[in-house]
Amino acid sequence: MAAGHLRREGGTIGLLYASLGAIVGSGWLFGPLHAAQQAGPLSLGSWAVGATAILLLALVYAELGPMIPRSGSVVHISHLGNGPLLGRIWSWILFFSYVSIAPVEVTAVLTYANNYLPGFLAGEAGVLSDRGFVVAILLLGVFVFLNFLVIRWVLLLNSAATWWKLIIPAATICVLLSFSWHPENLQLHHSQGGLEGMFTAVASAGIIFSFFGFRQAIDLAGESRNPGRSIPIAVIGSVLIGTMLYEGLQFAFLMAVNPADLAHGGWSHLAFTGLTGPFAALAAAVGAAWWGVILYVDALVSPAGTAFIYTTSSARITMAVGEMGSAPRGLARINDSGVPWIALLTVYAVGALFFFPFPSWQKLVGYISSVTVLSYSLGPIVLLQLRRAMPDAVRPFRLRGAEILAPAAFVVANWIIFWAGLDTLSFTFSALIILMVVFLVYHYVLAKERRAQSLGWRYAWWVLPYFAGLWICSYLGPQNLGGRGLLPFFWDMAVLAAFSLVILLVALRTTVADQVMRDYVESLNAVPEAAP
């Protein structure tokens, strides 16, 4: 049992800034360049597509979050409608998708810092050197240490950092547009990716990765004073504010590039030799080198702030995984300050593994994006399950048109996974298969006392054709995404949309009994998880 309780000290602004602070991280430092390289001027559309996709999912979770106002509630949501086996699978997906993001942000800090403090990176691949590895471990340790503060101080520190993180990107837009204005850059002949590039950039250029932070408010629901009011405002508000900021940054980036740099190879060959930070390099190129200095400072603050708040939410997710029995229950222990301390130390230990020589920031972001969007895809299914099982339940935020928007959100989530490419999807599913085999061996061979416990196969079997169908669609898809080229890009999207709707119907027909869902929701809301 926990020694203490979480504290309900989070207000609306604190939760809004938690989500917004997670959205504005390393994505703004690298995303516009990678998006421009893949889609050229159509990268503006990439951000719009990514924002629309995330907003659909955010609307779904804005309804679900207040119904289960517990920290790490997305883990509890995954156990609602499709039995314990599916809940465990999604718990693992959620754990790895969350615990990997803070290390990626720390890596982004050192990638920028390497420009003026060389030695953090080794070779052209951009992986951490021995010195960089040690510094990364120490920096992640600082964020873990700060998270031992009570939640009120954690949110206060994050809010202060978020103010800076909003002001600097907004000022960067003004500086670049004031010093350089090249509307001819918006001509499509410079772009080589076309519409396909516009869509694939959503997953692989860091666009969807940048918006993942919206769910921070939901992850901290058990520490909110008024979750019914605060969660919808924080979730939806953070996505809308983040969209305006990122669209402005992409537009300023496109307009500021010297047309001469596009003369040979267009946007796909755009690079800033000798500098890792595209915005700082661009500021120097347009005659605002003084602003580049500010950007190098912000390159420490923005991703560091995101790593800090993701450490907070990752600990809550890990705590919830322990509560549900998908991992040792000791992870759910809370100290007298309301901190899930064992979960926090676990986040540190597992997060450190991501500092080993993995691929570059962009490649790692692609993997994480695929895993995280996969974790989001269950939300629309659960929303429709709860609408049927608990039609009259109190919903502080009720999504209008859920019968249309929830299926649309599920389709879009699967599109994003497809846009990430076959290699990313193969990596994701291979990791899940390994985890699944390990768990089944443990359950049926080692844990003899658990053999009699039902895993709920009849509620979760649809996941197997779901994962297989996603992989097959990607395998048959265009060659530029790693497929065989048997299905053109947009035809593949159409097939995947139809397949997604079939899977959605199957998932809704294999749900646990309505009364089981009602009892589960009532039990979650009856447990006094957080102290007032």
C-alpha positions as CSV (number, residue, x, y, z in Angstrom):
1,M,0.0,0.0,0.0
2,A,1.0,3.6,-0.6
3,A,2.3,5.4,2.4
4,G,0.7,8.7,1.3
5,H,-1.6,10.2,-1.2
6,L,-1.2,12.3,-4.2
7,R,-2.2,15.9,-3.6
8,R,-4.9,17.8,-5.5
9,E,-3.1,21.1,-5.9
10,G,-3.2,21.5,-9.7
11,G,-5.3,24.4,-11.1
12,T,-6.5,25.0,-14.6
13,I,-3.5,27.2,-15.5
14,G,-1.0,24.7,-14.0
15,L,-2.5,21.9,-16.1
16,L,-2.7,24.0,-19.2
17,Y,0.9,24.9,-18.9
18,A,1.8,21.3,-18.2
19,S,0.3,20.3,-21.5
20,L,1.6,23.3,-23.3
21,G,5.1,23.0,-21.8
22,A,5.3,19.4,-23.1
23,I,4.1,20.5,-26.6
24,V,6.8,23.3,-27.0
25,G,10.0,21.3,-26.7
26,S,12.6,20.1,-29.1
27,G,10.0,19.9,-31.8
28,W,10.2,23.6,-32.6
29,L,14.0,23.5,-32.7
30,F,14.2,20.7,-35.3
31,G,10.7,20.1,-36.7
32,P,10.4,23.0,-39.2
33,L,13.7,22.1,-41.0
34,H,12.8,18.4,-41.3
35,A,9.3,19.3,-42.4
36,A,10.6,21.7,-45.0
37,Q,13.1,19.1,-46.3
38,Q,10.3,16.6,-46.8
39,A,7.4,18.8,-48.0
40,G,8.7,22.2,-48.9
41,P,6.0,24.9,-48.7
42,L,3.5,22.1,-48.1
43,S,5.0,21.7,-44.7
44,L,2.5,24.3,-43.6
45,G,-0.2,21.8,-44.5
46,S,1.8,19.1,-42.6
47,W,1.4,21.1,-39.4
48,A,-2.3,21.6,-40.1
49,V,-2.8,17.9,-40.7
50,G,-0.9,17.0,-37.6
51,A,-2.8,19.5,-35.5
52,T,-6.2,18.3,-36.8
53,A,-5.3,14.7,-36.1
54,I,-4.2,15.5,-32.5
55,L,-7.2,17.7,-31.9
56,L,-9.5,14.8,-32.8
57,L,-7.7,12.6,-30.3
58,A,-7.6,15.5,-27.8
59,L,-11.4,15.9,-28.0
60,V,-11.8,12.2,-27.3
61,Y,-9.5,12.4,-24.2
62,A,-11.1,15.6,-23.1
63,E,-14.3,13.5,-22.5
64,L,-12.6,10.5,-21.1
65,G,-10.1,12.2,-18.7
66,P,-12.7,13.9,-16.3
67,M,-14.6,10.6,-16.1
68,I,-11.6,8.9,-14.5
69,P,-9.9,11.7,-12.6
70,R,-6.9,9.7,-11.5
71,S,-3.2,10.3,-12.2
72,G,-2.0,8.0,-15.0
73,S,-5.7,7.7,-16.0
74,V,-4.8,6.7,-19.6
75,V,-3.5,3.4,-18.1
76,H,-6.8,2.8,-16.3
77,I,-8.7,3.8,-19.5
78,S,-6.9,1.0,-21.4
79,H,-8.3,-1.6,-18.9
80,L,-11.9,-0.5,-19.3
81,G,-13.5,-2.3,-22.1
82,N,-11.4,-5.1,-23.5
83,G,-10.2,-7.2,-20.5
84,P,-6.9,-7.6,-18.6
85,L,-4.8,-8.8,-21.5
86,L,-5.4,-5.8,-23.7
87,G,-5.0,-3.6,-20.6
88,R,-1.5,-5.1,-20.0
89,I,-0.5,-4.7,-23.7
90,W,-1.5,-1.0,-23.7
91,S,0.1,-0.5,-20.3
92,W,3.4,-1.5,-21.8
93,I,2.9,0.6,-24.9
94,L,2.1,3.6,-22.7
95,F,5.0,3.0,-20.4
96,F,7.6,2.9,-23.2
97,S,6.1,5.8,-25.1
98,Y,6.2,8.0,-22.1
99,V,9.5,7.0,-20.5
100,S,11.4,7.5,-23.8
101,I,10.5,11.2,-24.4
102,A,12.4,12.8,-21.6
103,P,15.7,11.2,-22.8
104,V,15.0,12.4,-26.4
105,E,14.6,15.9,-25.0
106,V,17.8,15.7,-23.0
107,T,19.5,14.5,-26.2
108,A,18.1,17.6,-28.0
109,V,19.7,19.8,-25.3
110,L,23.1,18.3,-25.8
111,T,22.7,18.3,-29.6
112,Y,22.3,22.1,-29.6
113,A,24.9,22.6,-26.8
114,N,27.5,20.7,-28.8
115,N,27.8,23.8,-31.1
116,Y,29.5,25.8,-28.4
117,L,30.6,23.0,-26.0
118,P,32.0,20.4,-28.5
119,G,32.4,16.9,-27.3
120,F,28.8,15.8,-26.5
121,L,28.3,14.0,-29.9
122,A,30.4,11.4,-31.7
123,G,30.6,10.9,-35.4
124,E,28.2,12.0,-38.2
125,A,25.3,10.0,-36.8
126,G,24.8,12.4,-34.0
127,V,24.9,9.8,-31.2
128,L,26.1,10.7,-27.8
129,S,29.8,10.5,-27.0
130,D,31.1,9.1,-23.7
131,R,31.1,12.6,-22.3
132,G,27.7,13.2,-23.7
133,F,26.4,10.0,-22.2
134,V,27.6,11.0,-18.7
135,V,26.2,14.5,-18.9
136,A,22.8,13.1,-20.2
137,I,22.6,10.7,-17.2
138,L,23.3,13.6,-14.8
139,L,20.8,16.0,-16.5
140,L,18.0,13.4,-16.4
141,G,18.9,12.9,-12.8
142,V,18.4,16.6,-12.1
143,F,14.9,16.4,-13.5
144,V,14.1,13.3,-11.4
145,F,15.4,15.1,-8.3
146,L,13.2,18.1,-8.9
147,N,10.2,15.9,-9.3
148,F,10.6,14.9,-5.7
149,L,9.0,18.3,-4.9
150,V,5.3,18.4,-4.1
151,I,3.2,18.7,-7.2
152,R,2.4,22.4,-6.5
153,W,6.0,23.3,-6.9
154,V,6.5,21.1,-9.9
155,L,3.7,22.8,-11.7
156,L,5.0,26.2,-10.6
157,L,8.5,25.5,-12.0
158,N,7.0,24.2,-15.2
159,S,4.8,27.3,-15.6
160,A,7.7,29.6,-15.2
161,A,9.7,27.7,-17.9
162,T,6.7,27.6,-20.2
163,W,6.4,31.4,-20.2
164,W,10.0,31.5,-21.6
165,K,9.2,28.7,-24.0
166,L,6.3,30.6,-25.5
167,I,7.9,34.0,-25.7
168,I,11.1,33.0,-27.5
169,P,9.5,31.1,-30.4
170,A,7.0,33.9,-30.8
171,A,9.8,36.4,-30.9
172,T,11.7,34.2,-33.3
173,I,8.8,34.5,-35.8
174,C,8.9,38.3,-35.6
175,V,12.7,38.5,-35.9
176,L,12.9,36.2,-39.0
177,L,10.1,37.9,-40.8
178,S,11.5,41.3,-40.1
179,F,15.0,40.4,-41.4
180,S,14.1,38.2,-44.4
181,W,11.0,38.0,-46.6
182,H,11.1,35.7,-49.6
183,P,7.6,34.9,-50.8
184,E,9.0,33.1,-53.8
185,N,10.1,30.3,-51.5
186,L,6.4,29.3,-51.3
187,Q,6.4,28.2,-54.9
188,L,5.8,24.4,-55.1
189,H,8.5,23.7,-57.7
190,H,11.1,23.8,-54.9
191,S,9.3,20.8,-53.2
192,Q,10.0,17.2,-54.2
193,G,7.8,15.4,-51.8
194,G,4.5,16.6,-53.0
195,L,1.3,15.7,-51.2
196,E,2.8,12.4,-50.0
197,G,5.7,14.3,-48.4
198,M,3.1,16.6,-46.7
199,F,1.5,13.6,-45.0
200,T,4.6,11.6,-44.2
201,A,6.3,14.6,-42.6
202,V,3.5,14.5,-40.0
203,A,5.0,11.3,-38.5
204,S,8.7,11.5,-39.5
205,A,9.6,15.2,-39.2
206,G,8.7,15.5,-35.5
207,I,5.3,17.2,-36.1
208,I,3.1,14.7,-34.4
209,F,5.8,14.2,-31.8
210,S,5.6,17.9,-30.9
211,F,1.9,17.7,-30.1
212,F,2.0,14.6,-27.9
213,G,2.2,16.8,-24.8
214,F,-1.5,17.6,-24.7
215,R,-2.2,14.5,-22.6
216,Q,-0.1,15.8,-19.6
217,A,-3.2,17.3,-18.0
218,I,-4.9,14.0,-18.2
219,D,-1.9,12.2,-16.7
220,L,-2.1,14.6,-13.7
221,A,-5.9,14.3,-13.3
222,G,-5.6,12.8,-9.9
223,E,-3.7,15.9,-8.7
224,S,-6.2,18.5,-10.1
225,R,-8.5,20.5,-7.8
226,N,-11.3,20.5,-10.4
227,P,-10.6,17.9,-13.1
228,G,-14.0,18.3,-14.7
229,R,-13.3,21.9,-15.6
230,S,-9.5,22.0,-15.9
231,I,-8.8,18.9,-18.1
232,P,-10.9,19.9,-21.1
233,I,-9.6,23.5,-21.1
234,A,-6.0,22.3,-20.7
235,V,-6.1,19.6,-23.3
236,I,-7.9,21.5,-26.1
237,G,-6.4,24.9,-25.2
238,S,-2.8,23.5,-25.4
239,V,-3.4,22.0,-28.9
240,L,-4.9,25.2,-30.2
241,I,-2.1,27.5,-28.8
242,G,0.6,25.0,-30.0
243,T,-0.9,24.9,-33.5
244,M,-0.7,28.7,-33.9
245,L,2.8,28.8,-32.6
246,Y,4.1,26.0,-34.9
247,E,2.3,27.3,-38.0
248,G,3.9,30.7,-37.4
249,L,7.4,29.1,-37.0
250,Q,7.1,27.1,-40.1
251,F,5.9,30.1,-42.1
252,A,8.8,32.2,-40.8
253,F,11.3,29.5,-41.6
254,L,10.1,29.1,-45.2
255,M,10.1,32.8,-45.8
256,A,13.5,33.4,-44.2
257,V,15.6,30.9,-46.2
258,N,17.7,32.5,-48.9
259,P,16.4,31.4,-52.3
260,A,19.9,30.7,-53.5
261,D,20.1,27.9,-51.0
262,L,17.3,26.2,-52.8
263,A,18.8,26.5,-56.3
264,H,20.5,23.1,-56.2
265,G,18.2,20.4,-55.1
266,G,15.4,22.4,-53.6
267,W,14.2,22.0,-50.0
268,S,15.2,18.4,-49.7
269,H,18.9,19.4,-49.9
270,L,18.6,22.3,-47.5
271,A,21.3,22.1,-44.8
272,F,23.2,24.5,-42.5
273,T,26.8,23.4,-42.6
274,G,28.7,23.3,-39.3
275,L,25.6,24.1,-37.2
276,T,23.2,21.7,-35.7
277,G,20.6,24.2,-34.8
278,P,18.6,25.3,-37.8
279,F,16.9,28.4,-36.3
280,A,20.1,29.7,-34.8
281,A,21.9,29.2,-38.2
282,L,19.0,30.8,-40.0
283,A,19.1,33.8,-37.7
284,A,22.8,34.3,-38.4
285,A,22.2,33.9,-42.1
286,V,19.6,36.7,-42.2
287,G,21.8,39.1,-40.2
288,A,20.4,38.5,-36.7
289,A,23.3,36.6,-35.2
290,W,22.5,38.3,-31.9
291,W,19.2,36.5,-31.8
292,G,21.0,33.2,-32.5
293,V,22.7,33.6,-29.1
294,I,19.2,33.8,-27.5
295,L,18.1,30.7,-29.4
296,Y,21.1,28.7,-28.1
297,V,20.0,29.6,-24.6
298,D,16.4,28.6,-25.4
299,A,17.7,25.4,-26.9
300,L,18.6,24.4,-23.4
301,V,15.4,25.7,-21.8
302,S,12.7,24.4,-24.2
303,P,13.7,20.7,-24.4
304,A,14.8,20.7,-20.7
305,G,11.4,22.0,-19.6
306,T,9.7,19.4,-21.7
307,A,11.9,16.7,-20.3
308,F,11.1,17.9,-16.8
309,I,7.3,17.7,-17.2
310,Y,7.5,14.4,-19.1
311,T,9.4,13.0,-16.1
312,T,6.5,14.1,-14.0
313,S,3.8,12.4,-16.1
314,S,6.0,9.3,-16.8
315,A,6.1,8.7,-13.1
316,R,2.3,8.8,-12.9
317,I,2.0,6.4,-15.8
318,T,4.5,4.0,-14.2
319,M,2.6,4.3,-10.9
320,A,-0.7,3.4,-12.7
321,V,0.9,0.5,-14.4
322,G,1.9,-0.8,-11.0
323,E,-1.6,-0.2,-9.6
324,M,-3.1,-2.3,-12.4
325,G,-0.7,-5.2,-11.8
326,S,0.9,-5.0,-15.2
327,A,4.2,-4.5,-13.3
328,P,5.2,-4.9,-9.7
329,R,2.7,-3.2,-7.4
330,G,5.5,-1.5,-5.5
331,L,5.6,1.0,-8.3
332,A,2.4,2.5,-6.9
333,R,4.0,3.5,-3.6
334,I,3.6,7.2,-2.7
335,N,5.6,9.0,-0.1
336,D,4.3,11.6,2.5
337,S,5.0,14.4,0.0
338,G,2.6,12.9,-2.5
339,V,5.4,11.7,-4.9
340,P,5.3,8.2,-6.5
341,W,9.0,7.8,-5.6
342,I,9.6,4.2,-6.8
343,A,7.9,4.9,-10.1
344,L,10.1,8.0,-10.4
345,L,13.3,6.1,-9.9
346,T,12.1,3.5,-12.4
347,V,11.6,6.2,-15.0
348,Y,15.2,7.3,-14.4
349,A,16.6,3.8,-14.7
350,V,14.7,2.9,-17.9
351,G,15.1,6.4,-19.4
352,A,18.9,6.1,-19.1
353,L,18.8,3.2,-21.5
354,F,17.7,5.5,-24.3
355,F,21.0,7.3,-24.1
356,F,22.9,4.4,-25.6
357,P,23.9,4.7,-29.3
358,F,20.5,4.9,-30.9
359,P,19.9,6.7,-34.2
360,S,19.6,10.4,-34.6
361,W,17.0,12.6,-33.0
362,Q,14.8,12.4,-36.2
363,K,14.9,8.6,-36.4
364,L,14.2,8.1,-32.7
365,V,11.3,10.5,-32.9
366,G,9.8,8.4,-35.7
367,Y,9.9,5.3,-33.5
368,I,8.4,7.1,-30.5
369,S,5.7,8.8,-32.6
370,S,4.6,5.4,-33.9
371,V,4.4,3.8,-30.4
372,T,2.7,6.8,-28.9
373,V,0.0,7.2,-31.5
374,L,-0.6,3.5,-31.2
375,S,-1.3,4.1,-27.5
376,Y,-3.7,6.9,-28.4
377,S,-5.7,4.8,-30.8
378,L,-7.5,3.0,-28.0
379,G,-9.2,6.2,-26.7
380,P,-11.9,6.4,-29.5
381,I,-12.8,2.8,-28.9
382,V,-13.2,3.3,-25.1
383,L,-15.2,6.5,-25.6
384,L,-17.8,4.6,-27.7
385,Q,-17.8,1.7,-25.3
386,L,-18.5,4.0,-22.4
387,R,-21.2,5.8,-24.3
388,R,-23.0,2.5,-24.7
389,A,-22.3,1.2,-21.1
390,M,-22.9,4.5,-19.3
391,P,-25.1,6.7,-21.5
392,D,-26.4,8.8,-18.6
393,A,-23.1,9.2,-16.7
394,V,-22.0,12.7,-15.7
395,R,-19.6,14.0,-18.4
396,P,-18.1,17.4,-17.6
397,F,-17.1,17.6,-21.2
398,R,-19.3,15.7,-23.8
399,L,-18.0,15.4,-27.3
400,R,-20.7,16.3,-29.7
401,G,-20.9,14.1,-32.8
402,A,-18.8,11.4,-31.1
403,E,-20.4,8.8,-33.4
404,I,-18.5,10.4,-36.3
405,L,-15.5,12.1,-34.6
406,A,-14.4,9.0,-32.6
407,P,-14.2,6.7,-35.6
408,A,-12.5,9.5,-37.5
409,A,-9.9,9.9,-34.7
410,F,-9.2,6.1,-34.8
411,V,-8.7,6.2,-38.6
412,V,-6.4,9.2,-38.4
413,A,-4.3,7.6,-35.6
414,N,-3.8,4.6,-37.9
415,W,-2.8,6.8,-40.8
416,I,-0.1,8.5,-38.7
417,I,1.3,5.0,-37.8
418,F,1.3,4.2,-41.5
419,W,3.0,7.5,-42.4
420,A,5.9,6.6,-40.1
421,G,7.0,3.9,-42.5
422,L,7.4,0.1,-42.5
423,D,10.7,0.1,-40.6
424,T,9.2,2.0,-37.7
425,L,6.2,-0.2,-37.6
426,S,8.3,-3.4,-37.8
427,F,10.4,-2.1,-34.9
428,T,7.3,-1.3,-32.8
429,F,5.5,-4.6,-33.3
430,S,8.7,-6.6,-32.8
431,A,9.2,-5.0,-29.4
432,L,5.5,-5.7,-28.5
433,I,5.8,-9.3,-29.6
434,I,8.9,-9.9,-27.5
435,L,7.1,-8.3,-24.5
436,M,4.0,-10.4,-25.1
437,V,6.0,-13.7,-25.3
438,V,7.8,-12.9,-22.1
439,F,4.5,-12.1,-20.3
440,L,2.8,-15.3,-21.5
441,V,5.7,-17.4,-20.5
442,Y,5.6,-15.8,-17.1
443,H,1.8,-16.1,-16.8
444,Y,1.4,-19.7,-17.9
445,V,4.8,-21.3,-16.9
446,L,6.3,-19.4,-14.0
447,A,3.4,-17.8,-12.2
448,K,1.5,-21.0,-11.4
449,E,-0.9,-19.3,-9.1
450,R,-2.1,-17.1,-11.9
451,R,-2.8,-19.9,-14.4
452,A,-6.4,-20.0,-13.4
453,Q,-6.9,-16.3,-13.9
454,S,-8.5,-15.4,-17.2
455,L,-6.6,-13.0,-19.4
456,G,-9.7,-12.1,-21.3
457,W,-8.6,-13.5,-24.7
458,R,-12.1,-13.2,-26.1
459,Y,-12.1,-9.5,-25.5
460,A,-8.6,-8.8,-26.8
461,W,-8.2,-11.2,-29.8
462,W,-9.0,-8.4,-32.3
463,V,-5.7,-6.8,-31.5
464,L,-3.9,-9.5,-33.4
465,P,-5.6,-8.9,-36.8
466,Y,-5.4,-5.1,-36.0
467,F,-1.6,-5.2,-35.7
468,A,-1.3,-7.6,-38.6
469,G,-3.5,-5.5,-40.8
470,L,-1.5,-2.3,-40.1
471,W,1.7,-4.1,-40.9
472,I,0.4,-5.6,-44.2
473,C,-1.0,-2.2,-45.3
474,S,2.5,-0.7,-44.7
475,Y,4.2,-3.6,-46.4
476,L,2.1,-3.2,-49.5
477,G,2.5,0.5,-49.5
478,P,4.7,2.9,-51.3
479,Q,8.5,2.3,-51.6
480,N,9.4,5.6,-50.1
481,L,7.9,4.4,-46.8
482,G,9.7,1.1,-47.0
483,G,6.9,-0.9,-48.6
484,R,6.8,-3.0,-51.8
485,G,5.0,-0.4,-53.9
486,L,2.0,-2.6,-54.7
487,L,-0.5,0.0,-53.4
488,P,-0.2,3.7,-54.3
489,F,0.0,6.1,-51.3
490,F,-3.6,7.4,-51.3
491,W,-5.1,4.0,-52.3
492,D,-3.3,2.6,-49.3
493,M,-4.7,5.2,-47.0
494,A,-8.2,4.4,-48.3
495,V,-7.7,0.7,-47.7
496,L,-6.4,1.4,-44.2
497,A,-9.4,3.7,-43.4
498,A,-11.8,0.9,-44.4
499,F,-9.8,-1.6,-42.4
500,S,-9.7,0.7,-39.4
501,L,-13.5,1.0,-39.4
502,V,-13.9,-2.8,-39.5
503,I,-11.5,-3.2,-36.6
504,L,-13.4,-0.6,-34.7
505,L,-16.7,-2.4,-35.1
506,V,-15.1,-5.7,-34.1
507,A,-13.6,-4.1,-31.0
508,L,-17.0,-2.7,-30.0
509,R,-18.6,-6.1,-30.4
510,T,-16.0,-7.9,-28.2
511,T,-16.4,-5.6,-25.2
512,V,-16.7,-6.8,-21.6
513,A,-20.2,-6.6,-20.2
514,D,-21.6,-3.2,-19.6
515,Q,-22.1,-3.8,-15.9
516,V,-18.4,-4.8,-15.6
517,M,-17.4,-1.4,-17.1
518,R,-19.7,0.5,-14.8
519,D,-18.4,-1.3,-11.8
520,Y,-14.8,-0.6,-12.8
521,V,-15.4,3.1,-13.4
522,E,-17.2,3.4,-10.0
523,S,-14.3,1.6,-8.3
524,L,-11.8,4.0,-9.8
525,N,-13.8,7.1,-8.7
526,A,-14.4,5.7,-5.2
527,V,-10.8,5.2,-4.3
528,P,-9.5,8.4,-2.5
529,E,-6.3,8.5,-4.5
530,A,-5.5,12.1,-3.9
531,A,-5.6,14.1,-0.7
532,P,-7.6,17.4,-0.9
